[in-house]
Amino acid sequence: MSAVEPSNPTGEARPLRVALFTDNYGPGHSGLLYAVQFLEGELLARGFRVQVVAPACDGPNPYRDHPHRTELRLPGIPVPGMSLVMATGRGFERALDQLAADPPDVIHVHGLGTIGLLGVWAADRLGVPLMVTWHTDFEAYAEHYALLAPVGDAYIRVLTTATRGMQRPQLKDMQSFFQPRWWRRGRITRRAVLNAAREMLEAADLVTTPSDKTATRCLELAPKSHIRVVPNGADALPTGPDLPAPHGPRILYVGRIAPEKSIGLLVDAFAWLREEIPHAELMIVGNWRTGALLEQKLRRARRRGGVTLVGQVPREKLGPYYASADVFAFPSTTDTQALVLHEAAHAGLPIVSCDHELRLVIDPGVNGAIARPTPESFARQLVMMLSKLEDPAFRERAAERSREMASWWTIEHQSAAMVELYADLAAGRPIEERMTAVPHP
């Protein structure tokens, strides 16, 4: 499917123009970054005109020089302890004027942060259809947002200016989220963060979520929002040189190393598992030098034996790590989709997860198992899976099922769904709400 070609004021056809507003476009690697860039690449390949609005920073940017793509980068500040830059609000009025001079056909907001709010205001001011994609479990990360959101007097002044004259009444409440009374006390309350999320979601013409789980969360938080489940796409990773074979079964974790990802739970479960399978190995791929307490726990686990801390690996080089493993371990319960699950499934790995709501690529009993989020339950399910994998027939069926389910949620399938939604939004056509993901066989 190629770019939709609406008529411009002269009656001539032109490619559809989409503006992607994202708070996470580097410098670090993350699932949200990849989700935005996967979509961006597919839109460009289909002939769309794409504008990316993001904080100014260095980072992975594969489409920087594409002729049908432009960037609007805004001043930002590094977030302490994270490989992330947050826009300060400086330049927001100038950005709104620039967008008004050549408005897009659709504005697509990815995230609750400052750039996300700018996207909401731009859609309102320009009268452009607004899509918001829920990438983050706001309830799980409310404290995190509360500590990061207030960024100073200049930002507050910009918010005050930018929200004047808005037509949607609920957007006025967003301004109170950033009022000085909150940051002067040193933090913003969870209630304020969640209220701001609700206002953003209900202001959108359409909210897309990457899983049934997040659709349910979204409806609970913002009952007036109009929701469509569209899982983010992920393709199989390229192959590469084989890694050295382990001495025993290898359990793999790939992803961000942070407390909210329940890495401590994984380490504790592995210590329990090693009593059952002494020669088992846990390989952790990701930047583990991020938080002092968690880093200490990981160092202690490595000294006890069986734990390999690989560090950060570029995504395009992760294929051999998945290929070397016997099972993929997923301890997190705060993810909204987790592209690493799809990468593991594309590699034919069975998955043991602690999140009973994320099952886009998990068929329990066939290619996966669901544990309770306790070390004992997680360890037992991992031991059970490793035991089943000793049967070659089970291993083959599990690999086939993983690859089959992964094939349902490719980048091509996601982009095709998004193209249809953009076209309907730009044309003002009604969009059917859908609270469950529909596989693409």
C-alpha positions in Angstrom: 0.0 0.0 0.0 1.4 3.4 -1.0 1.0 6.8 0.6 -2.5 8.1 0.6 -2.8 11.1 -1.7 -5.3 13.7 -0.4 -6.1 16.8 -2.4 -4.5 20.0 -1.4 -6.3 23.4 -1.7 -5.5 23.6 -5.5 -7.1 20.2 -6.0 -3.8 18.4 -6.8 -2.9 15.1 -5.2 0.1 15.0 -2.8 1.6 12.5 -0.4 0.1 12.3 3.1 2.2 14.1 5.6 2.6 12.7 9.2 4.4 14.4 12.1 5.8 12.0 14.7 6.2 13.7 18.1 8.4 11.6 20.4 10.2 12.2 23.7 12.5 9.3 23.2 14.6 9.6 20.0 18.0 8.9 21.7 20.7 9.1 22.7 20.1 5.7 24.3 18.5 2.6 22.8 14.9 1.6 23.9 11.9 -0.2 22.7 10.0 3.0 22.1 12.9 4.5 20.0 12.9 1.4 17.8 9.1 1.3 17.5 9.1 4.9 16.3 12.0 4.4 13.8 10.5 1.1 12.5 7.3 3.0 11.7 9.2 6.0 10.3 11.2 3.8 7.9 8.1 2.0 6.6 6.2 5.3 6.0 9.1 6.7 4.1 9.3 3.5 2.0 5.6 3.9 1.1 6.1 7.5 -0.1 4.8 9.4 2.9 6.4 12.7 4.0 7.5 12.4 7.6 8.5 15.1 10.1 10.1 14.0 13.4 9.7 16.3 16.4 12.0 15.3 19.3 14.5 16.7 21.8 17.9 17.7 20.4 20.5 14.9 21.1 22.9 12.6 19.4 21.6 9.1 18.9 20.8 6.4 16.4 19.2 8.1 13.4 19.1 5.9 10.3 16.9 8.3 8.2 18.7 11.6 8.9 19.3 12.4 5.3 16.2 11.0 3.7 14.8 13.5 1.1 11.2 13.0 2.3 11.9 13.5 5.9 12.5 16.6 8.1 13.4 17.1 11.7 12.4 19.6 14.3 14.8 19.3 17.3 14.1 21.3 20.4 16.4 22.2 23.3 16.6 19.6 26.1 18.4 18.5 29.2 19.9 15.1 30.0 17.9 13.1 32.5 20.1 12.1 35.4 20.8 8.4 35.6 19.1 7.7 32.2 20.3 7.8 28.6 17.5 10.2 27.8 17.0 13.9 27.0 13.9 15.8 28.0 12.8 18.9 26.1 12.8 21.9 28.4 10.0 23.8 26.7 12.3 26.5 25.1 11.4 27.0 21.5 7.9 25.6 21.8 6.2 28.7 20.6 8.6 29.0 17.6 8.0 25.3 16.9 4.2 25.8 16.9 4.6 28.7 14.4 6.8 26.6 12.2 4.3 23.8 12.2 1.4 26.2 11.4 3.3 27.5 8.4 3.1 24.0 6.8 0.8 21.8 8.9 0.9 18.0 8.6 -2.2 16.0 7.8 -1.9 13.9 11.0 0.0 14.4 14.2 1.1 11.1 15.9 2.2 11.5 19.5 4.4 8.9 21.2 4.7 9.5 24.9 3.5 11.6 27.8 6.6 13.9 28.1 7.1 17.4 27.1 7.3 16.7 23.3 4.1 14.7 23.6 2.3 17.6 25.2 3.6 19.9 22.4 2.1 17.5 19.9 -1.3 17.7 21.7 -1.2 21.5 21.7 -0.1 21.6 18.0 -3.0 19.4 17.0 -5.4 21.6 18.8 -4.0 24.9 17.5 -3.7 23.7 13.9 -7.0 21.7 13.8 -5.1 18.6 12.8 -6.3 15.1 13.6 -4.4 13.7 16.7 -3.3 10.1 17.3 -1.7 9.2 20.6 0.1 5.8 21.1 0.4 4.5 24.6 3.9 3.1 24.9 4.3 3.3 28.7 2.5 1.8 31.7 1.7 5.2 33.3 0.6 3.6 36.6 3.9 1.7 36.9 6.0 4.7 35.9 4.0 7.5 37.6 6.6 8.1 40.3 9.3 8.1 37.6 7.5 10.8 35.6 6.7 12.7 38.8 10.4 13.2 39.5 11.4 14.1 36.0 8.5 16.3 34.7 9.3 19.7 36.3 12.2 21.3 34.5 12.2 24.9 35.6 10.7 28.4 35.3 11.3 28.7 31.6 9.3 25.6 30.9 6.4 26.7 33.1 6.2 30.0 31.2 6.2 28.3 27.9 3.4 26.0 29.0 1.4 29.0 30.2 1.8 30.6 26.8 1.2 27.5 24.8 -2.1 26.6 26.4 -3.8 29.9 25.9 -6.8 29.9 23.6 -7.1 26.1 23.3 -10.5 24.9 22.3 -10.6 21.5 24.1 -11.6 22.3 27.7 -9.9 19.3 29.2 -6.5 20.5 27.9 -6.7 23.4 30.4 -6.2 20.9 33.2 -2.8 19.9 31.7 -1.4 23.2 32.6 -2.0 22.6 36.3 0.1 19.4 36.1 3.1 21.7 35.7 2.2 24.5 38.0 5.1 25.7 40.2 3.4 24.6 43.4 4.2 21.0 42.4 7.9 21.3 41.6 8.6 23.7 44.5 7.6 20.8 46.8 10.3 18.7 45.1 7.9 16.3 43.2 4.7 16.0 41.4 2.1 13.6 42.8 1.1 10.3 41.2 -2.4 11.6 40.9 -1.3 14.7 38.9 0.8 12.5 36.5 -2.1 10.1 35.9 -4.6 13.0 35.5 -2.3 14.5 32.9 -2.1 11.2 31.1 -5.9 10.9 31.1 -6.3 14.4 29.6 -3.9 13.7 26.9 -5.5 10.4 26.0 -9.0 11.8 26.0 -7.9 14.8 23.9 -6.8 12.4 21.0 -9.1 11.5 18.1 -7.6 8.0 18.4 -5.5 6.2 20.9 -3.5 3.2 19.7 -2.1 0.7 22.1 0.5 -2.1 21.4 -1.4 -4.8 23.3 -4.7 -5.9 24.8 -3.1 -5.3 28.2 -2.5 -1.6 27.5 -5.9 -1.1 25.9 -7.4 -2.2 29.2 -5.2 0.1 31.2 -6.0 2.9 28.9 -9.7 2.5 29.2 -9.5 2.3 33.0 -7.5 5.5 33.1 -9.3 7.4 30.4 -12.8 6.1 29.9 -13.6 8.6 27.2 -10.7 7.7 25.0 -11.3 6.0 21.6 -8.9 3.0 21.4 -7.5 0.7 18.8 -5.0 -2.1 19.5 -2.2 -2.0 17.0 0.9 -4.0 18.1 4.3 -2.5 17.3 6.0 -4.5 14.6 9.3 -6.4 14.9 11.2 -8.4 12.4 13.7 -11.2 12.7 17.2 -9.9 13.5 20.1 -10.6 11.2 22.3 -13.6 11.8 26.0 -13.4 12.7 28.9 -15.4 14.0 28.0 -18.0 16.5 28.8 -17.3 20.1 30.8 -19.9 22.1 28.6 -22.7 23.2 27.6 -22.8 26.9 28.5 -25.7 29.2 24.9 -26.2 30.1 21.4 -24.7 29.2 21.5 -21.0 28.6 18.8 -18.6 29.8 18.9 -15.3 28.1 17.6 -11.8 29.1 17.9 -8.9 26.7 16.7 -5.4 27.5 17.1 -2.4 29.8 18.7 -3.2 33.1 16.6 -1.3 35.6 14.7 -2.0 38.8 11.3 -1.6 37.2 12.3 -4.4 34.8 12.5 -6.8 37.8 16.1 -7.8 37.2 16.5 -8.5 40.9 13.7 -11.1 40.6 15.5 -12.7 37.7 18.8 -12.9 39.5 17.1 -14.4 42.6 15.2 -16.9 40.5 18.4 -18.0 38.8 20.1 -18.6 42.2 17.2 -20.9 43.1 17.4 -22.6 39.7 21.1 -23.3 40.0 20.4 -25.5 42.9 18.4 -27.7 40.5 20.6 -27.3 37.4 24.1 -26.4 38.6 25.6 -26.1 35.1 22.9 -23.6 33.9 23.9 -20.2 32.6 22.2 -16.9 32.8 23.3 -14.4 30.1 22.2 -10.8 30.6 22.5 -8.4 27.6 22.1 -4.7 28.4 23.9 -1.8 30.0 24.1 -3.1 33.6 26.2 -0.2 34.9 23.2 2.1 35.5 22.2 2.0 39.1 24.5 1.4 42.1 22.3 -1.0 44.0 21.3 -3.1 41.0 24.9 -3.1 39.7 26.1 -4.5 43.1 23.5 -7.2 43.0 24.6 -8.2 39.5 28.3 -8.2 40.4 27.6 -10.5 43.4 25.6 -12.8 41.1 28.4 -13.0 38.6 30.9 -13.9 41.4 28.6 -16.7 42.6 28.9 -18.2 39.1 26.8 -18.9 36.1 25.9 -15.3 35.3 27.4 -13.6 32.2 27.0 -9.8 32.0 27.5 -8.9 28.4 26.8 -5.2 28.5 25.1 -3.1 25.8 25.0 -4.7 22.3 23.7 -2.9 19.2 20.3 -4.2 18.1 21.5 -5.3 14.7 24.1 -7.5 16.4 21.8 -9.3 18.9 20.9 -12.2 16.6 23.7 -14.5 17.7 22.8 -14.0 21.3 19.2 -15.1 20.7 20.5 -18.0 18.6 22.8 -19.2 21.4 20.1 -19.5 24.0 17.7 -22.3 25.0 15.0 -20.1 26.6 14.2 -16.4 27.0 13.4 -15.1 30.5 11.1 -12.1 30.9 10.7 -11.0 34.5 9.1 -7.6 33.9 5.4 -6.8 34.6 5.6 -3.1 33.6 6.0 -3.5 29.8 3.2 -2.6 27.4 4.4 -5.0 24.7 8.2 -5.7 24.9 9.7 -6.0 21.4 12.4 -8.3 22.9 9.7 -11.0 23.2 9.1 -10.7 19.5 12.8 -10.8 18.7 13.1 -14.0 20.9 10.1 -15.6 19.2 11.5 -14.8 15.7 14.6 -16.7 16.8 12.5 -19.7 17.7 13.0 -19.4 21.5 10.5 -20.6 24.0 9.7 -17.9 26.6 9.1 -17.9 30.3 7.4 -14.7 31.4 6.1 -13.2 34.6 3.5 -11.1 32.8 0.3 -13.1 32.3 -1.2 -10.3 30.2 1.4 -10.1 27.4 0.8 -13.1 25.2 1.1 -11.8 21.6 3.9 -14.4 21.0 3.4 -16.8 23.9 1.2 -19.9 23.7 1.5 -21.4 27.3 2.3 -25.1 27.2 3.4 -24.9 23.6 6.2 -22.3 23.3 6.1 -20.7 26.7 5.1 -20.6 30.3 3.7 -17.9 32.7 5.1 -17.6 36.2 4.0 -15.6 39.1 6.4 -12.7 39.8 8.2 -14.5 42.7 11.7 -16.0 42.5 10.4 -19.5 43.4 7.6 -19.5 40.8 9.8 -18.0 38.1 12.6 -20.6 38.8 10.2 -23.5 38.8 8.8 -22.5 35.4 12.3 -22.1 34.0 13.3 -25.5 35.3 10.1 -27.1 33.8 10.8 -25.5 30.4 14.4 -26.6 30.4 13.3 -30.1 31.2 10.7 -30.1 28.4 13.3 -28.9 25.9 15.3 -32.1 26.4 12.6 -33.7 24.2 13.6 -32.9 20.6 10.0 -33.0 19.4 8.9 -30.5 22.0 11.8 -28.2 21.2 10.9 -28.3 17.5 7.2 -27.6 18.1 8.1 -24.7 20.5 10.4 -23.2 17.9 7.8 -23.5 15.1 5.1 -21.9 17.3 7.3 -19.0 18.3 8.2 -18.2 14.8 4.6 -18.5 13.6 3.3 -16.1 16.3 6.1 -13.7 15.7 5.2 -13.6 12.0 1.8 -12.1 12.9 3.3 -8.9 14.2 5.9 -7.7 11.7 6.8 -4.1 10.9 5.1 -4.4 7.5 1.8 -5.5 9.2 1.9 -2.7 11.7 2.7 -0.1 9.1 -0.1 -1.3 6.9 -2.5 -0.8 9.8 -1.1 2.6 10.6 -1.4 3.7 7.0 -5.1 2.9 7.0 -5.6 4.7 10.3 -3.7 7.8 9.1 -5.8 7.9 5.9 -9.1 7.6 7.9 -8.0 10.3 10.3 -6.9 12.7 7.6 -10.2 12.1 5.7 -12.4 12.5 8.8 -13.7 9.0 8.5 -15.0 7.1 11.6 -12.6 4.5 13.0 -14.0 1.4 14.7 -12.7 0.9 18.3 -10.9 -2.4 18.8 -9.7 -3.6 22.3 -7.9 -6.8 21.1 -5.1 -7.5 18.7 -6.0 -9.2 15.5 -3.2 -11.5 14.1 -2.1 -11.1 10.5 -1.6 -14.8 9.3 
